[in-house]
Amino acid sequence: MNRHQTNGYLYALVASLALAASFVFSKSALNLLTMLQFGMLWFSMGVVWNGIWFFLRRDYRNVRENAGRKTGVAVVIAILEGAATGLFYLAIKAMENPAVVSFIGNIGPVFVTLMGILLLRERFRTTQVIGIVITIMGIFVINFREGGFAGFFDPGSVYVISAAFLFSLATIVGRRMHHLLVPGYMSLIRSFLLAVVMALLFFRADIWPSIPLNIWKDLALGSLLETLIVIVFAYQALKLIEATKTSLLISTKGVWTLLLAWIFLGVFPTGVQLVGGLLTLVGVWLITWTRRTTHQE
């Protein structure tokens, strides 16, 4: 493993930890706010964080060369991730435990692998197929209740699976166009688009809430982590390691979310949900382990 790969793994791990923490902060805020109130404040703060990062680091200098193509890639990824992010927070609001949302989101590496095979002509082996099957089994176990799979009909499950698909598509686009990636620029555009959409919807349909100080803290810290730290670090990782390995490390967010939600929100998955979540982690590990073996041959 060379220095670039090591840095890539560290970037992905930090992104995973930051994403898990942002889930807990967002759930705390969404327990009090409507989705439109939350979205307008969360992503407006995200524009501030990303703007400060973008201009202090002078990332605009990285956009000058091939500015049109870099902007085009950034806008495409921002639209995909923006739609996915909205769906994901709808899922967090709809479901009691953000760790369960995170575990279901582990279907993402399955989508990334299948898209990589179909769109990027990446290779796969039998063990990788087994990993995909185990991950899908885990999703079914998580959604098992009342003697059937009624969980699949819950809005939260539909939201998070749809979000995972869009996030995976954004990952593939990012991997394919990695030479045009400017993570800080992409994150700024994404936050700006989401803030504008949420603000327009808010002023048409909602009212300004009375927000306690602790919720402002959750919004500020959570938006800093999700709208800036996660995006910048995840796409830095994509520039250094494969998309499947990035997805694997970020998929560990379920474990961190479980621990943080237990400590700070006092919620814990049911036994069935926990078993399903662990199955998704095993499945994702098998998918990525196979990928590593393939490249050694």
SVG drawing of the C-alpha trace seen along z (x, -y; Angstrom):
<svg xmlns="http://www.w3.org/2000/svg" viewBox="-48 -33 52 51">
<polyline fill="none" stroke="black" stroke-width="0.4" points="0.0,0.0 1.5,-3.3 1.1,-6.7 -1.7,-7.8 -3.7,-4.7 -3.2,-5.2 -4.4,-8.8 -7.4,-7.6 -8.4,-5.1 -8.0,-7.8 -10.2,-10.3 -12.9,-7.7 -12.8,-6.7 -13.1,-10.4 -16.0,-10.8 -17.7,-7.8 -17.3,-9.1 -18.5,-12.6 -21.5,-11.2 -22.5,-9.1 -22.3,-12.1 -24.3,-14.2 -27.1,-11.6 -27.4,-12.0 -27.4,-15.8 -29.9,-15.9 -32.3,-13.4 -32.1,-15.6 -33.1,-18.7 -35.7,-16.8 -37.5,-15.7 -38.5,-19.4 -38.5,-20.9 -40.4,-20.2 -38.4,-19.0 -38.6,-22.4 -37.5,-24.3 -34.6,-21.9 -33.6,-21.8 -33.5,-25.6 -31.4,-26.2 -29.2,-23.1 -28.2,-23.8 -28.0,-27.6 -25.4,-26.9 -23.8,-24.5 -23.4,-27.3 -21.6,-29.4 -19.2,-26.5 -18.5,-25.6 -18.0,-29.2 -15.5,-29.8 -13.6,-26.6 -13.7,-27.3 -12.4,-30.9 -9.9,-30.5 -8.3,-27.5 -8.5,-29.4 -10.0,-26.3 -11.3,-28.6 -7.8,-28.4 -8.4,-24.7 -11.5,-25.5 -9.9,-27.8 -8.5,-25.1 -11.3,-23.3 -13.7,-25.4 -16.7,-24.5 -16.2,-20.7 -15.4,-20.9 -18.5,-22.9 -20.6,-20.5 -19.4,-17.5 -19.9,-19.4 -23.5,-20.3 -24.4,-16.8 -23.1,-15.3 -24.7,-18.1 -28.1,-17.4 -27.8,-13.6 -26.5,-14.1 -28.9,-16.9 -31.9,-14.7 -30.4,-11.8 -29.7,-14.0 -33.3,-15.2 -34.6,-11.6 -32.1,-10.6 -33.2,-13.2 -36.9,-12.4 -35.9,-8.8 -34.2,-10.0 -37.3,-12.0 -39.6,-9.1 -37.7,-6.4 -37.0,-6.3 -33.4,-5.2 -30.9,-6.8 -28.7,-3.7 -31.4,-1.6 -31.4,-4.2 -27.7,-3.9 -27.8,-0.1 -30.4,-0.1 -28.2,-2.6 -25.5,0.1 -27.3,1.2 -25.3,-1.6 -22.1,0.5 -24.3,3.1 -25.5,0.4 -21.9,-0.9 -20.6,2.6 -23.3,3.3 -23.0,-0.1 -19.2,0.3 -19.6,3.6 -22.2,2.3 -21.0,-1.2 -17.2,-1.2 -16.6,2.4 -15.1,3.4 -14.4,7.1 -16.2,9.2 -16.0,12.7 -18.2,15.3 -17.4,14.1 -18.5,10.6 -21.9,11.9 -22.2,13.7 -21.5,10.4 -24.3,8.7 -26.7,11.5 -25.8,11.3 -26.2,7.5 -29.6,7.8 -30.5,10.5 -29.6,8.1 -31.9,5.4 -34.7,8.0 -34.0,9.0 -34.0,5.3 -37.4,4.8 -38.9,8.1 -41.8,7.5 -45.3,8.9 -44.4,12.2 -43.5,10.6 -41.5,7.8 -43.9,5.0 -40.9,2.7 -40.3,2.3 -43.6,0.4 -42.6,-2.1 -41.8,-5.5 -38.5,-5.6 -37.3,-2.4 -38.3,-3.6 -36.6,-7.0 -33.3,-5.5 -33.1,-2.9 -33.9,-5.5 -31.3,-7.8 -28.7,-5.0 -29.2,-4.5 -28.7,-8.2 -25.7,-8.4 -24.2,-5.4 -24.8,-6.9 -23.0,-10.1 -20.1,-8.0 -19.8,-6.3 -19.9,-9.7 -17.2,-11.0 -15.0,-7.9 -15.3,-8.2 -14.6,-11.9 -12.1,-11.9 -9.6,-14.0 -12.2,-16.8 -13.2,-16.7 -12.8,-19.7 -14.5,-18.5 -14.9,-21.9 -16.5,-23.3 -18.9,-20.4 -19.9,-20.6 -20.5,-24.4 -22.8,-23.9 -24.6,-21.1 -25.3,-23.1 -26.3,-26.1 -28.8,-24.2 -30.4,-22.5 -30.6,-25.8 -32.3,-27.6 -34.8,-24.8 -35.6,-24.4 -35.9,-28.2 -38.4,-28.5 -40.5,-25.7 -40.3,-27.0 -41.5,-30.5 -44.4,-29.1 -45.6,-26.5 -44.1,-26.9 -43.7,-29.3 -40.7,-30.4 -40.2,-28.2 -39.0,-29.0 -35.7,-27.2 -33.9,-26.4 -30.2,-27.1 -29.3,-23.4 -31.0,-22.8 -29.0,-25.6 -25.9,-23.8 -27.0,-20.6 -27.8,-22.3 -24.5,-24.1 -22.3,-21.1 -24.3,-18.6 -24.4,-20.8 -20.6,-21.4 -20.0,-17.7 -22.5,-16.6 -22.4,-19.4 -18.6,-20.0 -16.5,-17.5 -18.2,-14.3 -18.3,-15.5 -14.8,-16.9 -13.2,-13.9 -15.3,-11.3 -14.3,-12.8 -10.7,-13.2 -10.8,-9.4 -12.3,-8.7 -9.3,-10.4 -6.9,-8.1 -8.7,-4.7 -11.3,-2.7 -15.0,-3.5 -15.8,-0.2 -13.2,-0.6 -14.5,-4.1 -18.0,-2.7 -16.9,0.0 -15.3,-2.3 -18.2,-4.8 -20.6,-1.9 -19.1,-1.4 -21.1,-4.6 -23.9,-2.2 -21.7,-1.0 -20.7,-4.5 -24.3,-5.8 -25.6,-2.9 -23.1,-3.8 -23.8,-7.6 -27.6,-7.2 -27.5,-4.9 -25.3,-7.3 -26.9,-10.6 -30.5,-9.7 -31.1,-6.7 -32.3,-4.5 -31.0,-1.1 -32.0,1.2 -34.2,4.3 -32.5,7.7 -33.7,8.3 -32.6,4.9 -29.2,5.5 -28.7,8.9 -29.8,7.4 -27.4,4.5 -24.5,6.8 -25.3,8.9 -25.1,5.8 -21.7,5.0 -20.5,8.6 -21.9,8.4 -20.2,5.1 -16.9,6.4 -17.1,9.4 -17.8,7.1 -14.7,5.1 -12.5,8.0 -13.2,9.6 -12.3,6.3 -9.0,6.2 -8.2,9.8 -9.1,9.1 -6.6,6.3 -3.8,8.4 -4.1,10.9"/>
</svg>
